[in-house]
Amino acid sequence: MTGARPRRAAGSAPGKRADRWAVLAVLCASLLLVAMDATILNVALPSLVDHLRPGPLAQLWIIDIYGLVLGGLLVTSAAIGDRFGRKRLFLTGFVLFGLASVVAATADSSWQLILGRVLLGFGGAMVMPSTLSLIRAVFTDDRERALAIGVWAAVAGAGACLGPLIGGFLVERYGWSAAFWVNVPIVVVTVAAGLPLLPEYRAPQQGRLDRLGALLSVVGVVALAWGVKHVAKGSFAPADVGVLLLGVLLLALFARRQLASRDPLLDVRLFRNGPFLAAALATLLAMLAIGAALFLISLWLQYVHGYSPSQAGLRTLPSAAAMLAGSLASPWIMHRAGVRTVLATGLGALVAGFLLLALTPVPNEYPVVAGVLALLGLGDGLAMTAAAAVLVSAVPPHRAGQAGAVSETAYELGVGLGVALLGSIHGAVFTGHMTGLPLGGADLDEARGSVGGAADVARRTGGETGRRVLEAARAAFDDALTTTAYVSAGIVAAVTVLTVWLVPRGFKVTGGH
């Protein structure tokens, strides 16, 4: 018994729906928007800073609060969808996503924009688990489902990569708020198409939602992310360390509670399965890599090389093209060589990309960065598609929401933590390089805070002093990028070794339980 309840007549098997590819198109349209919003502000940040003038901390929160909130809510949202209907959750979340876009687009202060990003995270958390779980329910044929997941992963990854490109085009012509206004018409069209087209599916269990478990999950993830963010930035204040430890404690309590539950929000026993654990880690690290790289490289293109937002976005296109190729090739390679080969190759490409960036002498030039972006995109496409297929196949259809939650939590936390962790490491190294430089006559505190602050100081100061501030900031940014690339390569290399150890040779995905 699958527990799925299709909207169509009982005689129409879910996997044989003639409109299943149209269903996939609707799901991918929503996924594209949610994925783009994780990175679309990367190229809009300079324009946004000029208009709202947020401080360095507010800038980081504007960028990464969306992914952190979304990641914290995904487990709870997936459980709600399994109980009350995945279509209902999907459409409600997408409407909220559209309303939140209006809040963000009309912001006249940093905190209103952050609020809008928080609401976008709530809406995205309702949408994303539903996309993968509905694919699991609609596509019952193994080969078709592998292809559908490949398309899904291509859209998810390409959305993150296309965010800077589309954002740059819109920001340059219409201002930073256009990065949010673009969501509204797509939301309207997608909801209108989804109402008659999407099937409704619910899990057979009708147990009450574990509200305490949901609270532990949400607060635990947010606290963990907050703690990692601040500790990575070099803050070892008791409050920051305490929040980090609180996050670890709450998530441990959540896991213990789920182990004792007959109807858990998340069956944590799944993580005892080596391939499942490897897939979750691969998704987390793949998106951590691409999220941090796109954020830092977008700033590098604009502040160090002086490209406009649209020009900077266009120069991130190699990552999107390579990710599309990797995602679509992954099902074919998995069928012939197994999951371990695809995961190891994808993660290995990420390591190669970061090493290329780290070992190239500074100052970096764009052809090298284009090669880095292509390697990162290819690695992401291969690893994410294989990981999603493993996660989906590991659960029965009525638990597909949990697979979606794990996949999307790893995806969004990867993007958010990539910006928070690696962005903070980059910021700390940048500040260290700027400290002690003979830049008399300039506002050194602001110039040392970020490359954007240094560029603003140079513009206001002018003359020889302004030129020296900007040159120092560009050199410091390049040096910090090298250090961050070494750290990233080390992290991904360690997970690559772990993945090869966890996934048996020749392991292949099947139709699930």
C-alpha positions in Angstrom: 0.0 0.0 0.0 1.5 3.3 -1.0 -0.9 5.6 0.8 -1.0 7.9 -2.2 -4.3 9.4 -3.2 -4.3 10.8 -6.7 -6.7 13.5 -7.7 -7.6 11.7 -10.9 -10.0 8.7 -11.2 -8.9 5.6 -9.3 -8.2 3.8 -12.6 -5.4 6.1 -13.5 -2.2 4.8 -12.0 0.0 7.7 -10.8 3.1 6.6 -12.8 1.0 6.3 -16.0 -0.5 9.8 -15.9 -0.4 11.3 -19.4 0.3 14.7 -17.9 3.1 13.6 -15.6 5.7 15.6 -17.6 3.4 18.7 -17.4 3.3 18.1 -13.6 7.1 18.1 -13.6 7.1 21.4 -15.6 5.0 23.1 -12.9 7.1 21.7 -10.1 10.3 22.8 -11.8 9.0 26.3 -12.4 8.4 26.8 -8.7 11.7 25.2 -7.8 13.6 27.5 -10.2 12.3 30.6 -8.4 13.0 29.2 -4.9 16.5 28.1 -6.0 17.2 31.4 -7.7 16.4 33.4 -4.6 19.3 31.7 -2.7 21.8 33.5 -5.0 19.9 36.3 -6.9 21.0 39.0 -4.5 24.7 38.2 -4.9 25.1 40.7 -7.8 22.4 43.0 -6.4 24.3 43.5 -3.2 26.4 46.6 -4.3 23.2 48.3 -5.6 21.3 47.4 -2.5 24.2 48.6 -0.2 24.1 52.0 -2.0 20.4 52.3 -1.4 19.8 50.8 2.1 23.3 51.2 3.5 23.2 48.0 5.6 26.2 47.3 7.8 28.5 44.2 7.2 26.5 42.0 9.6 23.2 43.1 8.0 24.6 42.4 4.5 25.4 38.8 5.5 22.0 38.3 7.0 20.3 39.7 3.9 22.1 37.1 1.8 21.9 34.0 4.0 18.9 34.4 6.3 16.7 33.0 3.4 18.5 29.7 3.2 18.9 29.3 6.9 15.2 29.8 7.7 14.2 27.6 4.8 16.5 24.9 5.9 15.3 25.0 9.4 11.6 24.6 8.4 11.9 21.9 5.8 11.5 18.9 8.1 8.4 20.3 9.7 6.9 21.4 6.4 7.5 18.0 4.8 5.7 16.3 7.8 2.7 18.7 7.4 2.6 18.0 3.7 2.5 14.2 4.3 -0.4 14.6 6.7 -2.5 17.3 5.1 -1.7 17.1 1.5 1.4 17.9 -0.6 -0.5 19.8 -3.3 -2.2 21.9 -0.6 1.1 22.7 1.1 2.9 23.4 -2.2 0.3 25.9 -3.5 -0.1 27.6 -0.1 3.7 28.0 0.2 4.0 29.4 -3.3 1.3 32.0 -2.7 3.2 33.0 0.5 6.4 33.2 -1.6 4.7 35.7 -3.9 3.5 37.9 -1.1 6.9 37.8 0.6 8.5 38.9 -2.7 6.3 42.1 -2.5 7.4 42.7 1.1 11.0 42.4 0.1 10.7 44.5 -3.1 9.1 47.4 -1.3 11.6 47.5 1.5 12.9 50.9 2.6 15.2 49.6 5.3 17.6 46.7 5.9 15.3 45.1 8.5 12.2 45.1 6.2 14.3 43.4 3.5 15.5 40.8 6.1 11.8 40.3 7.1 10.9 39.7 3.5 13.7 37.2 3.1 12.5 35.4 6.2 9.0 35.1 4.8 10.4 33.9 1.5 12.2 31.2 3.5 8.8 30.2 5.0 7.2 30.0 1.6 10.1 28.2 0.1 10.1 25.6 2.9 6.5 24.7 2.0 7.3 24.4 -1.7 10.6 22.5 -1.9 9.8 19.2 -0.1 6.6 18.9 -2.1 8.4 19.1 -5.4 10.6 16.0 -4.8 7.8 14.0 -3.0 5.3 14.6 -5.8 7.9 13.5 -8.3 8.3 10.3 -6.3 4.6 9.8 -6.3 3.9 10.6 -10.0 6.9 8.8 -11.6 6.8 5.2 -10.5 8.9 3.8 -13.3 12.6 3.7 -12.2 14.1 5.0 -15.4 11.5 7.7 -15.9 11.9 8.8 -12.2 15.7 8.9 -12.6 15.3 11.2 -15.6 12.7 13.4 -13.8 15.1 13.7 -10.8 17.9 14.6 -13.2 15.7 17.4 -14.6 14.7 18.4 -11.1 18.4 18.6 -10.0 19.3 20.5 -13.1 16.7 23.1 -12.4 17.6 23.3 -8.7 21.3 23.7 -9.4 20.9 25.9 -12.5 18.5 28.1 -10.5 21.3 28.8 -8.0 23.7 29.5 -10.9 21.2 31.6 -13.0 20.3 33.8 -10.0 23.4 36.1 -10.5 22.8 36.2 -14.2 19.1 37.1 -14.1 19.6 39.2 -11.0 22.3 41.2 -12.7 20.2 41.9 -15.8 17.2 43.1 -13.7 19.2 45.1 -11.2 21.2 47.0 -13.8 18.0 48.1 -15.7 15.4 48.3 -12.9 17.1 48.4 -9.6 17.7 45.8 -6.9 14.0 45.5 -6.1 13.4 43.9 -9.5 15.2 40.8 -8.2 12.0 40.2 -6.1 9.3 41.7 -8.4 10.2 39.1 -11.0 8.8 36.4 -8.7 5.3 37.7 -8.7 4.0 37.0 -12.2 5.7 33.6 -12.2 3.9 32.7 -9.0 0.6 33.7 -10.4 1.0 31.6 -13.6 2.3 28.6 -11.7 -0.5 28.6 -9.1 -3.1 29.0 -11.9 -1.6 26.0 -13.7 -1.0 23.9 -10.6 -4.6 24.1 -9.2 -6.1 21.9 -11.9 -3.0 19.9 -12.9 -1.3 18.8 -9.7 -2.5 15.6 -8.0 -3.1 15.5 -4.2 -1.2 12.9 -2.2 -1.3 12.2 1.5 0.5 9.6 3.6 -1.7 6.9 5.1 -0.8 7.7 8.7 -3.0 10.2 10.4 -1.1 10.7 13.6 -1.0 14.1 15.2 1.9 16.4 14.3 4.7 16.3 16.9 4.7 20.0 17.7 7.5 19.7 20.3 9.6 17.8 17.8 8.9 20.4 15.2 10.0 23.2 17.6 13.2 21.3 18.5 14.0 20.9 14.8 13.4 24.5 13.8 15.1 26.2 16.7 17.9 23.6 16.7 18.8 24.2 13.0 18.6 28.0 13.3 20.7 28.0 16.5 23.3 25.8 14.9 23.5 28.0 11.9 23.7 31.2 14.0 26.5 29.7 16.1 28.5 28.4 13.1 28.1 31.8 11.4 29.5 33.8 14.4 32.2 31.4 15.5 33.4 31.1 11.9 33.7 34.9 11.8 36.1 34.7 14.8 33.6 35.5 17.6 34.1 33.2 20.6 31.9 35.3 22.9 30.1 33.2 25.4 26.7 34.0 23.9 27.8 32.9 20.4 29.4 29.7 21.6 26.4 29.0 23.8 24.0 29.4 20.9 26.1 26.9 18.9 26.0 24.4 21.7 22.3 24.9 22.2 21.7 24.1 18.5 23.7 20.8 18.9 21.8 19.9 22.1 18.3 20.6 20.6 19.1 18.6 17.4 20.3 15.7 19.6 17.0 15.9 21.6 15.1 16.0 18.3 16.9 12.8 17.1 16.2 11.0 20.4 12.5 12.0 20.3 12.2 10.8 16.7 13.7 7.4 17.5 11.1 6.9 20.2 8.1 8.0 17.9 5.8 5.6 16.0 5.2 8.3 13.5 8.3 10.5 13.4 8.7 13.8 11.6 11.9 12.4 10.3 13.0 8.8 10.5 16.6 9.4 11.7 17.3 5.7 11.4 17.7 6.4 7.7 21.1 7.9 8.4 22.3 4.5 9.5 22.1 3.6 5.9 25.6 4.4 4.4 24.4 5.5 0.9 21.6 7.6 2.4 24.1 9.4 4.7 26.6 9.8 1.9 23.9 11.3 -0.3 22.9 13.8 2.3 26.5 14.9 2.9 27.2 15.1 -0.8 24.2 17.5 -1.3 25.2 19.6 1.7 28.8 20.0 0.5 27.9 20.5 -3.2 25.6 23.4 -2.4 28.0 24.8 0.3 30.7 24.9 -2.4 28.5 26.5 -5.1 26.7 28.9 -2.7 29.9 30.3 -1.3 31.7 30.4 -4.6 29.0 32.2 -6.5 28.7 34.7 -3.6 32.4 35.5 -3.4 33.0 35.4 -7.2 30.1 37.7 -7.8 31.6 40.2 -5.4 35.1 39.7 -7.0 33.7 40.4 -10.5 32.1 43.6 -9.5 34.4 45.1 -6.9 37.8 43.8 -8.0 37.2 43.9 -11.8 34.5 46.6 -11.9 31.9 44.7 -14.0 28.3 45.9 -13.9 25.8 43.6 -12.3 24.6 42.1 -15.6 28.2 41.7 -16.9 29.1 39.9 -13.6 26.0 37.7 -13.9 26.9 36.8 -17.5 30.3 35.7 -16.4 28.9 33.2 -13.9 27.2 31.3 -16.8 29.8 28.6 -17.1 28.6 27.1 -13.8 25.0 27.0 -14.9 25.9 25.3 -18.3 28.2 22.8 -16.6 25.6 22.0 -13.9 22.9 21.4 -16.5 25.2 19.0 -18.4 26.2 17.2 -15.2 22.6 16.8 -14.0 21.3 15.4 -17.2 24.3 13.0 -17.7 24.2 11.7 -14.1 21.2 9.2 -14.5 23.0 7.7 -17.6 26.3 7.3 -15.7 24.6 6.0 -12.6 22.8 3.3 -14.6 26.1 2.1 -16.0 28.8 2.8 -13.3 26.8 3.0 -10.1 26.2 5.7 -7.5 29.6 5.7 -5.9 31.3 6.5 -9.2 29.0 9.5 -9.8 29.2 10.9 -6.3 33.0 10.5 -6.2 33.4 12.1 -9.6 31.1 15.0 -8.8 32.8 15.7 -5.4 36.2 15.3 -7.0 35.4 17.9 -9.6 34.5 20.3 -6.7 37.9 19.7 -5.1 39.6 20.2 -8.5 37.8 23.6 -8.9 38.8 24.9 -5.6 42.4 23.7 -6.0 42.6 25.5 -9.4 41.4 28.7 -7.7 43.8 28.2 -4.7 46.9 27.4 -6.7 46.6 30.1 -9.4 48.9 33.0 -8.5 47.1 36.2 -7.5 45.7 38.4 -8.9 43.2 36.0 -10.4 42.1 36.5 -13.9 38.6 35.7 -15.4 39.6 32.7 -17.6 40.8 30.9 -14.5 37.7 31.8 -12.7 35.5 30.6 -15.6 37.3 27.2 -15.4 36.7 27.1 -11.7 33.0 27.8 -12.2 32.7 25.1 -14.8 34.3 22.5 -12.6 32.1 23.5 -9.6 29.0 23.4 -11.8 29.8 20.0 -13.3 30.6 18.6 -9.8 27.3 20.0 -8.4 25.2 18.6 -11.2 26.7 15.1 -10.9 26.6 14.9 -7.1 23.2 16.5 -6.5 21.4 14.3 -9.0 22.9 11.1 -7.8 22.2 12.1 -4.2 18.6 13.0 -4.8 18.0 9.6 -6.5 19.5 7.8 -3.5 17.4 9.7 -1.0 14.2 9.1 -2.9 14.8 5.4 -3.4 15.6 4.9 0.3 12.1 5.6 1.5 8.6 4.1 0.7 6.3 6.4 -1.3 4.3 7.5 1.7 7.5 8.7 3.3 8.7 10.6 0.2 8.2 13.9 2.0 10.9 13.0 4.4 13.3 12.2 1.5 12.4 15.6 0.1 13.0 17.3 3.5 16.5 15.7 3.9 17.5 16.6 0.3 16.2 20.2 0.5 17.5 20.8 4.0 21.0 19.7 2.9 20.5 21.9 -0.2 19.5 25.1 1.5 21.7 24.7 4.6 24.6 24.1 2.2 23.9 27.4 0.4 23.3 29.3 3.6 26.2 27.8 5.5 28.5 28.2 2.5 27.9 32.0 2.6 27.9 32.1 6.4 30.9 29.9 7.1 33.2 30.4 4.0 32.0 34.0 3.6 32.9 34.7 7.2 36.3 33.0 6.8 36.9 35.1 3.7 35.8 38.2 5.6 38.2 37.5 8.5 41.2 37.0 6.2 40.3 40.1 4.3 40.1 42.2 7.5 43.4 40.7 8.6 45.1 41.7 5.4 43.7 45.3 5.5 44.7 45.8 9.2 47.9 47.8 9.6 48.1 49.1 6.1 49.2 52.7 5.8 45.9 54.2 4.6 45.9 57.4 6.5 43.1 59.8 5.8 40.5 57.1 5.1 37.8 55.6 7.3 39.8 52.4 8.1 37.1 50.7 10.1 34.6 50.7 7.2 37.3 49.9 4.7 38.4 46.8 6.7 34.9 45.5 7.2 34.3 44.4 3.6 35.4 45.0 0.0 32.1 46.9 -0.5 32.9 49.1 2.4 36.4 49.7 1.1 35.1 50.6 -2.4 32.6 53.1 -0.8 35.5 54.6 1.3 37.7 54.9 -1.8 34.9 56.6 -3.8 34.2 59.1 -1.0 37.9 59.8 -0.2 39.1 60.1 -3.8 42.6 61.1 -4.8 45.7 59.1 -4.1 44.4 57.9 -0.8 41.2 56.5 -2.3 43.2 54.8 -5.0 45.5 53.1 -2.4 42.5 52.0 -0.4 40.9 50.3 -3.5 44.1 48.7 -4.5 44.7 47.3 -1.0 41.1 46.0 -0.9 41.4 44.2 -4.2 44.7 42.6 -3.2 43.3 41.6 0.2 40.2 40.1 -1.5 42.3 38.0 -3.9 44.4 36.7 -1.0 41.4 35.9 1.1 39.8 34.1 -1.9 42.9 31.9 -2.1 42.7 31.0 1.6 39.0 30.2 1.4 39.6 28.0 -1.7 42.1 25.9 0.2 39.7 25.5 3.2 36.9 24.5 0.8 39.0 22.0 -1.1 40.0 20.4 2.2 36.4 20.1 3.4 35.1 18.6 0.2 38.1 16.2 -0.1 37.4 14.8 3.3 33.7 14.2 2.4 34.7 12.6 -0.9 36.8 10.0 1.0 33.9 9.4 3.4 31.4 9.0 0.6 33.6 6.4 -1.2 33.8 4.5 2.1 30.0 4.7 2.8 28.7 3.7 -0.6 29.3 0.1 -1.7 31.0 -0.6 -5.0 28.3 -1.1 -7.7 25.5 0.3 -5.6 22.5 1.3 -7.8 19.2 3.0 -6.9 16.0 1.1 -7.2 12.3 1.8 -6.9 12.5 2.1 -3.1 10.7 0.2 -0.4 
